[in-house]
């Protein structure tokens, strides 16, 4: 697989891992909060039961003291004092609401793999395809049957990609080979479904997918601001990003291949080149926000790559 292919697949994997990690984080947080809520409910129930038993015991002892006082008036004072001394106090209650789950990175990795192999993974895949290829579906003017078939092929590929990325102790070379082989099979199906012209349209769109995703998310970031992104700006910005990426690839085509690409360093370099040209497309205020957005995306890529590497190390 050439460097361009690795970059495109790398960006796709980063998007998938980011979505999956966010979903897993939400799921884990929700599960933890649910467990804590259950603990608090159980603690409240036990506390209420203890208080009720203590009250009943105290009432029974008071009645016994009253009865003894009535039966032996001369000893009433002593008996009453003794009874008062024997009243049991409610047991001290230990609040465990601050307990936190003792989850290790390995456990999280296995949980992520388990989730990706189930309904949650399928839901993430469907949402990812809708987000990534929604514009293409509109541009192609597909029939409902074609749209359903195209979606089925793309979702199947996405599920395989996510499950492969989260697989237990998967050899990176084996994973890359599996992705490449599946891509060939899928492209044959797509070409048969779409025909030559629309398949070429699909390939062009796919080649710009990483840039389109970033611009789409940035568009959403500005949607409610005083400087929303216009449709023309959106397409021009995508074009600038694609051109800078392709120029970078050509300039580094002769560089020695190490077999491992530093996505964070690559993204940082590309971000600077894009920023230098984005001023011809964006207003000053938009450019300021775009630079912040690129920085946050670079950080996300770095964190995701680091988490993926730590997960791989934990699985070795």
N, C-alpha and C positions, 0 to 999 in steps of 0.2 A: 504494500500500500504506500502511495507516495505521500509527501509531506502535506500537500493540500488536503488529501483524504483524511489524514490523521487530524488535521486542524478542524475540519468539518465535523468528524466523528467526536473529537474532543469537546467541541462546543456543545454538541448534542448531548453527550454524556454528562457534561457539567450542568446543563439545563435540567436533565432528568434527575441527576443526583440532588440538585438543589430543591426541586419540587418534592422528590421523595423524602429528603431530609426534613423539609418543612412539614410535610405530612406526618412523618414519623415523630417529629418534635411535638406537633399538636396532639397526636395520638398518645404519646407517652405522658405528656403533661395532663391530658384529659384523664388518662387512666390513673395517674398518681393522685390527681384531685378527687377522683371518684373514690379511690381507696381511702384517702384521708377523710372524706365526707362520711364514708361508711364507718370508719373508726370513731369519728366524733359522735355519730348517731348511737353507736354501741356504747360509747363511754357515757353519753347522756342517759341512756336507758339504765345502765348499771348504777350510775349516780342516783337516779331517781328511785331505783329499787332499794338501794342502801339507805337512803334517807327515809323511805317509807318503813323499812324494817326497824330502823333505829327509833322512829317515832312510835311505832307499835310496841316495841320493847319498853320504851320509856313509859308509855301509857299503862302497859301491863304492870310494870314495877310500881308505878304510882298507885294503881288500884290495889296491889298486894300490900303496899305500905299502909294505905288507908284502912284496909281490912284488918291488918295486924294491930293497928292503933286502936281500932274499935274493939277488938277482942281483948287486948291487954292495955287499958288506959294508962297504967303506971309506967309502962315501958314505951309509950307512944313516941316520946321525943327521941329516945335512942334508936328505936326501930326505924323511925322515919329518916333519921340521919344516915343510918346504915344503908337503907334502901336507896337513898339519894346517892351514896357513894358507889353503889353497884350499878348505877345506870350506865349502860354501854354507850360509848361514843361511836358515831358513824365512822366506819373505816376510812382512813386517809385515801384519797383518790389520786392516782398518778395520771397526769395529762400527757398522753402520747401523741398529741396532734402535731408535734414538731418532728416526728420521725420521718426520715426521708428514705426513699428506695435506694438500696445499695446495688446499683446497676453498673456493671463494668463495661468497658468499650467492646469487649468480645461479646457480651450479652446483647448489647445494642446492635452490633453487627448481625448477629444471628436473628435477632428480632426483626431487623430490617429485611433480611432475606426471607424470613417467614411471611412477613406482610406482603412483600413483592410477589410471592408465589400464590397469594390468595386474592380474594375479591378487592382488597384495597389496592393491590398492584394493578389490577384491571381498570379500576376507577381512575387511578393516576394516569395510566396509559391513554385512556379515552379523553381525559381532560387535556393532557399534553398535546395530543394530535389535534384536538379542536382549537387549542391556542396557537399551535405552530402552523397549521395548514388551513385554518379557517378562511384566510384571505384568498388562498389559491382555489379553494372550492368555489368561491364567489366568482373569481376571475375566469374560471373554466366554463361556467354555465352548464354544469353537469345535470343530467337527468337524475331523478330520485334513485333509480336503480344503479346508475354509475356512481353516484355519490356514496351509496351504501357499500358497494363493492370496493371502491377506493378506500373508504374509511376502514373497512374490515382488514384490508391488506396492511395499511399503515399502522393500525392499532396492534395487529399481530406482530409486526416488526418491533414496535415500541415495547411491547411486553417482553419479547425475547431479549432486547437490548438491556432493559432494566434488570431482568432476572439474571442475565449473564454478568452484568456489572456488580450485582450483589451476591453472586454465587460463592459458595464456600470454597476457599483456596483455589480459585480459578487462575490458571496460568495466563498471564497477559497476552502472550503470543497466541495461545490457543483461543482466547477470547477474540482477539483481532481477526484471526482466521475464520472463526465462526461468524462474526459480523460480516466480513467480506463475502463469505459464501452465501449467507442469507440475503445479502444485498443483491447479489447476482440473480438469485431465484426470484426475489421480489420485483426486480426491475423487468424481468421477462414477463411476469404477470401484468405489471403496470403498462408495459408497452403494448401488450395484447389488448388490454382494456381501453387505453387512451388513444392509441394510434400514434403515428410518428410525430405529428405536429404538437399535440397536447403532451406527449411524453417529453418532447424537447422543452416545452414550457415548464413541465414539472421539474426537470433536471436543472433548469436555470433558477427556478424558485428554490429548490433544495440547496443549490450552491450558495445561495444568499441567506439561508435559514438562520444562521447564527446572528448576522447583522439585523435581519428582520425582527428577530425575537427581542434583541436589545432595544431597537427603535420602538417596537410595539409597547414594551414596558415603559420606556421613557415617555412615550405619548400619553400613556395612562397617568404617569406621574404629573404631567403638565395639564391634564384634562380640566381640572377644577381651578387652575391658577389663572392669573391675568394674562398669561402668555401661552395659550394652548398651541400645539403643533398643528399647522395646516397640512392638508393632504399632500400638496406639492412639496412641502418641506420634508415630509416623511419619506417620500420616494427619493428625493435628492440626497438626504442624509444616508439612506441605505446605500445609494450609489457611491457616495464618498467613502463609506466604510469598506465596501467591497473592493473598490479600486485600490485603496491603501493596503488592504490585506493581500491582494494579488501582486501589487508592486513589491511588497515585502517578500513574498514567496519567490518571485523572480530574482530579487537581489540576493537571496540566501540559498538559491537552488544549488550552488556549487559548494556550500558549506558542508563540512564533514557531518555525516549522520551518526548520532550517538545512540540512536534507538529509543531515546526517551526525551520527550519534549517538555520544557518548562513552560507550562501554560500561563502561569502568573507573570513570568518575565516577558513572554510573547505579548500578552494582553497589555502590559504596561507600555511596551514600545509602540504597539499599534494605537493605543489610546492617545499617546502624545502626537502621533502623526495625524490622526483623525481630528484632534482638537485644533491643530494648526490650520486645517482646511474648513472646519465646521463653521467658522465665522462668516464664510461666504454664503451659508445657507440659513443660519440661525441669527436671531437678534442678539444683542449683547446680554440681555437678561436670560434668554434661552440658553445661550452658550455657557453662561455661568452655571446654570442648573445642570446642563449636560455634562460639564466637567466633573461636577459633584457626583452625578449618576455613574459616570465611567469609573470614578475612583471606588465607589461602592461595589460596582460589578467586579472590578479587579480584586477587591478584598474578598468578595464572595467566592470567586474562582480559586483564589489562594487558599481560603479556608476549606473549600470543598476538596481540592486536590490534596491538602494536608490530611483531612479526615479520611479520604480514600486510601492514602498511603499508610496511615496508622491502622486502618481497618485491615489492610492487606498484611501488614506486619504482625498484627495480633492473630491473624488466621494462620500464619506460617508456623 
